[in-house]
């Protein structure tokens, strides 16, 4: 027989037994890998968000406290400047020649008759008229 005749020739039917015909064709199928849970990721995101909110709250509180301190110190500085201005005005008033003259008279002092200077180099008293 030639090869062409063999290829076209019907094959003898093989009879399967009942056990072989009924045998299902089964394969082992791998189970799908379990997906990772989103809970740890969401917990991390929530933690980062909470930390950011707490940090912003603390920063805002610190800034408010600093602002309050600055405001109080500005008020105190304004009061001190006002007190300084009042004291400077009193000092200027007390140091004026007319006020000094009045206070000296109230203490019993009299104006000097003549002005004289002491010369240390010559160890003598020099009058104001001679020095000019």
Secondary structure, DSSP 8 states (H G I E B T S, - for coil): --HHHHHHS--------HHHHH---------------SHHHHHHHHHHHHHHHHHHHHHHHHHHHHHHHHHHHHHHHHHHHHHHHHHHHHHHHHTSHHHHHHHHHHTT----SS-EEEETTTTEEEEHHHH-
